[in-house]
Amino acid sequence: MSSYLDHLNTDIFESIRSEVPDAIMGKERYLLIAEVLDKMGPEAAEELTDFVHALLQHMTTVDASDVDLGGTGCQDKIWYRVFGQKRPWNDGPTISRFHSDVLCVSILTADMLDTLLEKRNLDFSYTANSGTQSESRFRADMYFDLEHLALNMRKINNEVRPFKNLKLHPEVAKALSLKYLKFGLTLITGITGSGKSSTLDTIIDANNRSVDGHIVIISSPIEMIHVPKRCIVRHREVGRDTLSFKVGAIEALRQDPDIIVIGELRDAETIMTALEITDSGHKTFSTLHTASTTESIDRIIGEVPSTEQDRVRNRLADVLTCVISQKLVPTTDGKLVMAKEVLLNTTSIKAAIRNNNTGEIYQMLMEGANVGMLTLEQDLKRLYEEGTISLEEAYNQANNKKKLKDIIN
């Protein structure tokens, strides 16, 4: 395949290179690139944007979830993640670190560039419009790799998968619905790339369709835009619409919400805020980067100072509704399927959290099928017995390989 760079006016890069010597690095390099681009006018900027959009459109061709470019690590290639595997596009364009530096700067506003240079990292949402297709949205992260700019973009699915596809027990579905439960904290957890955002969007959409209310989403960045149906839906991006997760959550309390969505519990301050707003009688949803339900509970408690842990443990036992921990597992036909672990905060679970006996929770999950609880290993066993995943993959993904062996044999 011919290089996309063949379709660019190479004078753009040559003009910038002539004014940005390789010897200039650091903050001055990127401010100078931005200054030169600004002098070149909108036509040059549009041509660079078209190139970036072409790379994003290629994601649809190869069914990719992510694209990476720039920095030393990409070795002048574009990389795509397809069904969980990240590989270089060997037939694609060769993009030097200079090219990628220019392309990265070209898609940023002046304020975004200032933030990137100050914090050395920038999370943002990005919208690409091909002109012939509807807009596509991406979650982007720009950062430094040996002083050069690197970029990851993850495609945000414009379509919410049906709630029934989550295959949740009716008792769990009720716990997630504002119609049946007006308060409580629900956590969607998993490692990076495990589909947490997609699951959370499905739950938000189900509430948007089924009850009359007000949903406030605070995220960094905002990913899917939910069109109001039966609910008002507010989207507040950290850094653009509100100063922080904590500030956004506190502000939401004055906005008459029914559901508050905090994109991620990143630190002790945000965790405490989530517990407080849930304790005030609101239905709250959030995500955590943890691999199991019990790890999620331990993580929340472990994030706060030891002097606060007993108080947080008791508060969490009171306000927690549900934890869904998930993984995306390669299938036998080369795709991905979700495997999940589900915790419902029953009386026994509450007591285990309050008494610092989280080690007992795993057995409660195994025996809690009547209310929709299950362990990851039980779900992996189901997927294996259905022929969806291989036995080897089931063991690869299990958090507790001994338990999996016990229940399969």
NORFENHU-V619354 format. One record per backbone hydrogen bond with DSSP energy under -1.0 kcal/mol. NH is the residue of the N-H (numbers start at 1). CO is the residue of the C=O. Records with the same first field share a line. If there is no record, write none. Layout:
NH = CO + CO
This chain:
6 = 3
7 = 4
8 = 5
10 = 8
12 = 9
14 = 10
15 = 11
16 = 12
17 = 13
18 = 14
19 = 16
20 = 16
24 = 21
30 = 26
31 = 27
32 = 28
33 = 29
34 = 30
35 = 31
36 = 32
37 = 33
38 = 34
39 = 35
40 = 36
45 = 41
46 = 42
47 = 43
48 = 44
49 = 45
50 = 46
51 = 47
52 = 48
53 = 49
54 = 50
55 = 51
56 = 52
57 = 53
58 = 54
60 = 57
62 = 58
64 = 59
65 = 81
67 = 153
68 = 79
69 = 151
75 = 72
77 = 74
79 = 68
80 = 87
81 = 66
82 = 85
85 = 82
87 = 80
89 = 78
90 = 88
92 = 89
95 = 76
100 = 96
101 = 97
102 = 98
103 = 99
104 = 100
105 = 101
106 = 102
108 = 105
113 = 109
114 = 110
115 = 111
116 = 112
117 = 113
118 = 114
119 = 115
120 = 116
122 = 142
124 = 140
126 = 138
128 = 136
136 = 128
138 = 126
139 = 154
140 = 124
141 = 152
142 = 122
143 = 150
145 = 148
148 = 145
150 = 143
151 = 69
152 = 141
153 = 67
154 = 139
155 = 65
156 = 137
165 = 162
166 = 163
167 = 164
173 = 169
174 = 170
175 = 171
176 = 172
181 = 177
184 = 282
185 = 319
186 = 284
187 = 322
188 = 286
189 = 324
190 = 288
194 = 191
199 = 195
200 = 196
201 = 197
202 = 198
203 = 199
204 = 200
205 = 201
206 = 202
207 = 203
208 = 204
209 = 205
211 = 207
215 = 232
216 = 259
217 = 234
218 = 261
219 = 236
230 = 208
232 = 213
234 = 215
236 = 217
238 = 219
239 = 242
240 = 237
241 = 237
242 = 237
248 = 244
249 = 245
250 = 246
251 = 247
252 = 248
253 = 249
254 = 251
255 = 252
258 = 214
259 = 214
260 = 283
261 = 216
262 = 285
263 = 218
265 = 287
266 = 264
271 = 267
272 = 268
273 = 269
274 = 270
275 = 271
276 = 272
277 = 273
278 = 274
279 = 275
280 = 276
281 = 278
282 = 277
283 = 258
284 = 184
285 = 260
286 = 186
288 = 188
290 = 288
296 = 292
297 = 293
298 = 294
299 = 295
300 = 296
301 = 297
302 = 298
303 = 299
308 = 305
312 = 308
313 = 309
314 = 310
315 = 311
316 = 312
317 = 313
318 = 314
319 = 315
320 = 316
321 = 185
322 = 185
323 = 343
324 = 187
325 = 341
326 = 189
327 = 339
329 = 337
331 = 335
332 = 388
334 = 331
337 = 329
339 = 327
341 = 325
342 = 374
343 = 323
345 = 321
346 = 344
350 = 346
351 = 347
352 = 348
353 = 349
354 = 350
355 = 351
356 = 353
357 = 352
360 = 357
361 = 358
364 = 360
365 = 361
366 = 362
367 = 363
368 = 365
371 = 368
372 = 369
373 = 368
374 = 342
379 = 375
380 = 376
381 = 377
382 = 378
383 = 379
384 = 380
385 = 381
386 = 382
387 = 384
388 = 383
389 = 383
394 = 390
395 = 391
396 = 392
397 = 393
398 = 394
404 = 400
405 = 401
406 = 402
407 = 403
408 = 404
409 = 405
